[in-house]
């Protein structure tokens, strides 16, 4: 008898800063690529399935979704230190048709697809928030260093024509640098908070549900029975 391990997902109280920043920034290109590929393969496959050309395209889409789901579980673990169990039902020992049907009917496949579609809009929001927060923080904190290299050795905000404040000396830059340090603390909290929330979403959508665990255990026991009988 095979027992499917209980939910082994574990996490730090908060994810590491470096991993969180890398994870959130990578979400954008991965989300765009996944959304574009899934949309293209799905549209082309469904549009040509009646003439059988779409069948290999949909099969490729199925394989991509499951491979991308595995990659996302690995990425969450590698960068955010959150482990997510594989939720897939075991494939039959023989029979390609049955193996493809198992992949198609497996609820985990469709949960992977839903997550990959959500990844794109979430990644856009996360990318904008993180990049904006860190750009403001670092820009202000480093102002005492780089203002002298600007045209005329002056930093004017928001523009030379409309000057709400002007930095033209090291002393005048110090208050803004202090504000930049404060913003950096906010940026750290924002980065780790967004990563923590995304890890929770990934865990909820990509891990096996209790019902899925029971189905996995039954499937493994059936395969064990067939192996022993053979």
DAMORA-V8076 format. One record per pair of residues at least 6 apart in sequence whose ideal C-beta (glycine too) atoms are under 7 Angstrom apart, sorted by the first residue. I is the first residue (numbers start at 1). GAP is how many residues later the second one is. Records with the same first field share a line. If there is no record, write none. Layout:
I = GAP / GAP
This chain:
1 = 220
2 = 215 / 218 / 219 / 222
3 = 214
4 = 209 / 212 / 213 / 216
5 = 80
7 = 78 / 200
8 = 75 / 77
9 = 73 / 74 / 75 / 76 / 194 / 198
10 = 73
11 = 70 / 71 / 188
12 = 69
14 = 178 / 182
15 = 65 / 66 / 177 / 180 / 181 / 184
16 = 65
17 = 171 / 174 / 175
19 = 60 / 61
20 = 60 / 171 / 172 / 175
21 = 170
22 = 57
23 = 52 / 56 / 57 / 172
24 = 102 / 103 / 106 / 167 / 170 / 171
25 = 102 / 105
27 = 92 / 96 / 99 / 100
28 = 95 / 96 / 99
30 = 89
31 = 88 / 89 / 92
32 = 88
34 = 34 / 82 / 85 / 86
35 = 82 / 85
37 = 27
38 = 23 / 78 / 79
41 = 16 / 19 / 20
42 = 19
44 = 10 / 13
45 = 9 / 12 / 13 / 16
46 = 8
47 = 7
48 = 6
49 = 6 / 9
59 = 41
62 = 41 / 42 / 47
65 = 44 / 47 / 48 / 51
66 = 37 / 43 / 46
68 = 44 / 48
69 = 43 / 137
72 = 43 / 130 / 134
73 = 11 / 133
76 = 6 / 8 / 123 / 126
77 = 6 / 7
80 = 115 / 119
82 = 117 / 121
84 = 118 / 119 / 122 / 123
85 = 122 / 123
87 = 21 / 119 / 120 / 121 / 125
88 = 18 / 20
89 = 13 / 17 / 126 / 127 / 130
90 = 129 / 130 / 133
91 = 8 / 11
92 = 6 / 7 / 10
93 = 130 / 133
103 = 6
107 = 105
108 = 100 / 104
111 = 94 / 95
112 = 94
114 = 91
115 = 87 / 90 / 91
122 = 76
126 = 68 / 72
129 = 61 / 65
130 = 61 / 64
133 = 53 / 54 / 57
134 = 53
136 = 47
137 = 43 / 46 / 47 / 50
139 = 41
140 = 36 / 37 / 39 / 40 / 43
141 = 36 / 39 / 40 / 43
143 = 12 / 24 / 30 / 33 / 34 / 37
144 = 26 / 29 / 30 / 33
147 = 8 / 20 / 26
153 = 15
154 = 12 / 13 / 14
155 = 12
156 = 7 / 10
157 = 7 / 8
158 = 6
167 = 6 / 9
208 = 8
